[in-house]
């Protein structure tokens, strides 16, 4: 089996989404479907997928911005938006410009001069153009990755941008790379700092099997122009002030930059001063430190929780699952590409010094066997997590367009399903979601915060075209399927029941 291209993976993900939330039905409600106002951090939620949209806790649309693609979109105080402009025709991820807009959609700052490319690869006669190549992330220097109470936010100045560069680096491959770069521009649009992923290939901890697989990659006929998306970085942010640096650990300098590689299953921190990797998780999760965390697979939105929030200075990551990684060939990956597979997601909060998980939300943390119920918490691509001021966590299951706010104990206290179309036709996928306080958008008006209590699923039937609901009878049955439960370590164990051991196989 040949390695799936990014387009094929997206097509696969689109099928998952088309089967709807929880991947079990093609019909499902949208908007706010569950809400406990006394348990949530109430504010606006910014939806970054397709257009950028702001909704209140009850799902009412408060504002939307045209001309941006939300890859991502980030709110600033005063109702301003930092986001991405139109996509370049040469590659779906890359934005022509980075834009900052006011509440009414007026551009107040714009940058788009990082790389000169063919305007339209299908029509070379159209000539060249400058673009930002921005994809997946951006951040104004001096600002946290998301809302922190009491922080004084910068509205302009130096901006960190995640971009692309097409070139050959024979340390990685003889083929053209679609390489990831992280660069900074000043307020006048001058590039003042740059880092290139492939230049640090030897610092990522690849073993000989992984290196052989990477070097053995070859493009499909007709796809050479896109290059080898070998690293696929999907985030980049400054660490910001943190207790590790305050205690003398220079690896965690506030100017250093944290990110992940989706293809390689790696989390990294690089020195802003030298560009070198100073902290890393992966790619080998059988090592003593990494083994405490377990396999991270296809990660997104790796960042350091800002000081001033519960868990500040810990690392948070949306550990997607799916398929990724380089290594020795196996039955599912004869060429050593995308060697690891897992079909559930985890949100992890990690102590970066001890490399231990200090909080987790996943199907395992809910004490349910993942082999049976992993689909309930699974987004194989995109997605994000945000720590909120009240200690809750806002989770965006991107491929399903589903957002949940969960307490530290794992209780879902707000749930929202996006009704809006995603950038992939036929889906409602959302790249990221961010919660901001009401005062950040003084121009907006939110409805009264009213609890939403969903009906029991077994009482929720759709009438036929004559308005008739089916007669479903009494809701009886539902006996114990098996005697499988979960330990605190997430392992499956057998338990005795009042009726004695259940011998029915669980799968």
ABEGO torsion letter per residue (X at the ends): XBBBBAAAAAAAAAAAAAAEBGGABABBBBEBABBBAAABBBEBBBBBBEBBBBBBAAGBBABBBBGBAGOBBBBBBGGBBBBBBBBBAABAABBABBBBBBAAGBBABBBABABBBBABAABAAAEBBBBAGBBGBBBBBGBBABBBBGBBBBABEBBBBBBBBBBBBAAABABBBBBBBBBBBBAAGBBABBBBAAAAAAAAGBBAAAAAAAAABBBBBGAAAAEBBAAGBABBBBAEBBAAAAAGBAAABAABBBBBBAAAGBBBBBBAAAGBBABBBOABAABAAAAAAEBBBGBBGBBBBBBGBBGBGBBBBBBAEEBBEBEBBBAABAAGBGABBBABBBBBBBBAAAGBBABBBBAAAAGBBAAAAAAABBBABEEBBBBBAAGBBBBBBAAAGBBBBBBAAGBBABBBBBABBBABBGBABBABBBBBBAAABAABBBBBBBBBBBBBAAABBBBBAAGBBBBAEBBBEGBBABABBBBAAGBBBBBBBAAEBBABBAX
